[in-house]
């Protein structure tokens, strides 16, 4: 089962839930945790696994060969993303806009736009007590997160195919990176908080997941700091609330030290057990 843990906004506790759920579930099954928030991955702060593999990831972008070009302009006409422009006697390539579709390169009559490799970032694969943890981090200056997310998912499919449960710590929000991280997931668990901002951004995440035709549930974090509007919204929309976690100073203290919670705080362990039971009832393994 592929479980995407997402949120409409940042700071709701998505990573905290993903890490603690992964470690909790790894006691009884093989689990893969993927940190797909590639612009700012931080699941690894709470894990102490052994590095199994590290690799640099690339994407292909065209490079203009002036001596071969006849300035026909076909490349500029073909590019849907305006990444290739004809300016007088020059072809301008903007790698930040390129989606690596190969159209300009393959259809150039003079082979004047060969594809070259541009670094996206690094992928690291760790192992810890039955848990496979994979994180990827973008290079500074890289514009698009989606190619790195796609390659990270492809790596997990190839290298950790035997996992019973794949947990994805997704980017926050509802942008393209979230779409790529969740579109082939079996289920989306949306983490929110009981505040007006939490409710507003939860509603956006719900709308996005429904457009993707994903079954969803909600986990409410920091219960006690706001009101009950999130719970009333979920009831009105027919969205199950799998777990709720009370606002607890001890949780904040442990988190600030980079420590896990499920093994130290009873309310967190109870919530992990409830979520794990729901996953199992959906056919997500033992």
N, C-alpha and C positions, 0 to 999 in steps of 0.2 A: 504494500500500500504506500502511496505517495501522499504525504500529508503536508500541505503548504500552511505555514504559520505566517499570517500577514496582518497588516493593520492599516487603517486609513491615515494615521499620523505616526510620527516618530515618538519615542519615549514612553510607549504604553507598557513595555515589559515583554515585548515579543521575543527578543533574544533570550531573556531570562527564562521564559517559558520553554522555548525550543531546547535550550541546553539542559535544563533540569528534566524535561520530559524524555529527552534522548538518553540521558544517563539512567533515569529510572527504568525505562523500557529495556535498556541494554542488559539488565540483570536477568532477563528471561528470554531474550530473543536477539537476533543479530540486527543491529540498527545502524543506519547511515545518517549522519547529520551533515547537511550542506549549508554553508553560510553563503547565501547568494546576494547579500548586501555588499556587493563587490566594491562599492565606493568607500565604504567604511565598515569592513568586517570586524566584529568584536566578540563573536562566540568563543574564539580561541583564548580570550582572557580568562575564561572560567574552566578551561580544559588543560590537562597536563599530559597529553599523549606523546607517543614516540613518533618522530617523523619517519614516515615510510617512503614518501616520494615528493620531490619538488620539481616543477617544470615551468618553463616560461611559455606563455601562450601568445600566439600571433594571429593577426588577420591580414588578408591580402588586400592591397590597394594598388592602383595603377601608377606607373611612373612613365612620364612622357619622354620619348626618345625623339628629340628634335630632328636629328639627321634622317630619320626614317619617315617622318610625318609629311603628308602632302596637303595638310590643312583643309581636308574635305569637310570638317565640322560634324561628321556623323556621330562622333563620340558625345559631343555636347547635346545633340538632338536626342540621343538615346537615353541619357542619364535622367532617371526619374527624380533624383535627389539633388540635382544641380551641383554635383561634386566635380564635374568636368565642364569647363567653359572655354570657348574659343574667343580670344581677345586679340584681334588683329592677326599678327603672324605668330602668335603664341597659344599654346594650350595650357590652361591653368588647372591643376589638380588640387582639390582641397580634401585631404585625407580625413579630416574630422567629419565631413558630410558623407563620405563613401560608405555604402552598405555591402561592399564586397560581392556584388552580384555578377561580376565578370562581363557584363554586357558590352561595355566600352572596349575591353581588351579583346574579347572573342570576335567582335564584329568589326574591328578596325581592319580595313583592307590592306594596310601596310605593316601590321603588327607593331605599331608605334607606341602602344600602351601596355607593355608587359606588366603582369602583376608581381609585386614585390611584397615581402613580409614586413609588417609593422608590429612592434611589440604592443600587446594589450596589458600584460601584467603577469603575475605569477600565481600558480596553483600549488597548494601544499596539502598533502594527504597524511593524516595522523591516525594512529591506532591507540585506543585506551579502553581496556577492560571490556572487550566485546563490542566496542563502538568504533566505527569508521567515521572520522571527521575530515571533511574536505572544505577548505576555504580558498577563495581567490580574491586577489586584491589588484585593482587597476593601477597602471602606471600614472604618475602625475601628468596631467595634460591630455589624457585620453578623454574624448568627448562622450562616447556612447558605452553604456554598461551592457547593453544587450548581447553583443558578440561574446563577451567574457562569460556571461551567465549561460549562454547556449553551450559554450565549450565545456564549462564546468558540469553541466547536466549530462553532456555526452560522455565525459570522463567517468562520471558516477555510473552511468548505464553500462559502460564497458568494464570497469574495474571493480565495481561493488554490486554486481548484478544479483548476488545471492542474498542481499539484505531483505529481511522480512518487512521492515518498516523503514521508509526513507522520509526523514523530517527535513523540511526546507525552511530555513530562516530567511524569509523573503525581505526585499527592500520595503521601506514604508511608502505609503501613498498609493496612487492609482495610475502611475505613469507606465511607459513602455516596459521598463525593467520589471515591474510587478507582473505585467501581462506575460512576459517571457518566463518568469519564475513559476507561474501558477497554471499556465494554459494546459499542461498535460498532467496536472495533479489529479488525484482521485477525490480529494476533499480539501476544503479550506477552513482553517480555524482562525477566526478573526479576533485579535486581542484589542481590547478597548479599556477605557476608564470612565467612571460615572461622572463626567463633567460635560458642559455644553460643547466644548471643543471635541471631546471624545465621541459624543453622540453624532455631531455633524460629520466628522470624518469617517465614523463607522458607517453611516448611511451611504457615503460615497463608495466605500469598499464593498458594501453589500450590493450596490447597483452594479459595480464592476464585475463582481463574481457571478452575478446573475446573468449578465451579458455573455460571460464565458460558460454559462450553464454548469456552474460548479455547485455541488451541495455544500452548505456552509453551517457552521455553528459558531458560537461566540464564547470567549473567556473574558470575564470582567476583572480587571486588576484594580487594586487600591480602593476597594469598596469601603465607604465611610467618609471619603473626602468630598463627595458631591451630593447627588440626589439619585432618585430612582428612575429617571427618565430613560436611561439606557435599557433597563429591565422592561419598562412599559413598551418601549419601541420594539424590542425583541419579541415580546408577547403579541403585539399587534401585527407584526410581520411574520409570525409563525417560525421564528428562528430559535432553535434550542440553545440554551445557555449550559454549556458543558461543565463549567466551573467558575467560581468566583473566589477571589483572594482578598482578604481584609487588608486594609492599610496597616502596616506594622513597621515600627521603627527598627526592630531587629533585622528585618529583611533588608532594609536600606543599609544598615551597618555591615551585614555580611556581603551584600552586593558590592559595596565600596571597597571591600578587601579582596574582591575577585573570588569569593567562595561560593560553593553551591548551596542550594537552599532545601532541596527535597529531603536531604538526610539530616537536617538540623531544625527545621520548622514544621511543626505538625500540620498546620493549615496548608502549607505548600505541598506536603506529601499527600494529604487528603485530596487536594485538587489534581495532582498528577495521577493518582489512582483512579479518580473519576474519569479523567480524560482517556487514560489507558483502557479503561473498561469500555468506553464508548467506541474507541478505535477497534477493539476486539469484536464488538457486536456488529460492526460494519464489515467484518471479514478481514481486518487488518492483522491477521496472525493470531498467536496465542495470547 
